[in-house]
Amino acid sequence: MPDQPILVAYASHTVSTEEVAEAIATALQEHSARVDMHPVQDVTALKSCRVGG
């Protein structure tokens, strides 16, 4: 897993999308990943970004 935390950002009018984001974050953490989970509106800047593998 990457040394930097993985961002799991979500946008939802209901709780269901947040629950999916929580499930993704939990699965990543179970594989020793560091995870930052935030509503997308709270993400204002990225230190670095890598898309894909």
C-alpha distance (Angstrom), angle and dihedral (degrees) to the residues before:
residue distance angle dihedral
M1 . . .
P2 3.80 . .
D3 3.80 120.2 .
Q4 3.79 91.8 -131.7
P5 3.79 119.2 71.3
I6 3.78 118.9 -95.7
L7 3.79 113.7 -122.9
V8 3.78 115.9 -132.9
A9 3.81 105.4 -172.2
Y10 3.78 122.9 179.5
A11 3.79 139.6 -177.3
S12 3.76 120.3 -159.3
H13 3.76 141.2 161.2
T14 3.78 87.8 -165.0
V15 3.78 132.4 36.1
S16 3.82 95.3 -106.4
T17 3.82 97.0 83.7
E18 3.80 90.8 47.6
E19 3.81 88.6 52.2
V20 3.82 90.2 52.8
A21 3.81 89.8 49.6
E22 3.82 89.5 50.7
A23 3.81 90.3 51.4
I24 3.82 90.8 50.7
A25 3.80 91.6 47.7
T26 3.80 91.4 48.9
A27 3.81 92.4 49.5
L28 3.80 90.5 50.7
Q29 3.81 91.6 48.2
E30 3.81 90.3 50.9
H31 3.82 85.9 60.9
S32 3.82 91.5 52.3
A33 3.80 96.5 -99.8
R34 3.79 121.2 146.2
V35 3.80 107.7 -127.4
D36 3.79 134.2 -165.0
M37 3.81 112.0 -166.1
H38 3.81 120.1 -168.9
P39 3.79 141.0 152.8
V40 3.80 106.4 -96.0
Q41 3.82 91.8 -118.4
D42 3.81 88.7 62.1
V43 3.81 93.1 55.9
T44 3.79 104.8 94.2
A45 3.80 102.1 155.3
L46 3.78 141.4 10.1
K47 3.78 122.8 -144.4
S48 3.79 89.4 -151.7
C49 3.75 135.1 -16.3
R50 3.78 132.2 -150.3
V51 3.78 119.7 176.9
G52 3.77 119.7 -156.2
G53 3.78 127.3 -11.4
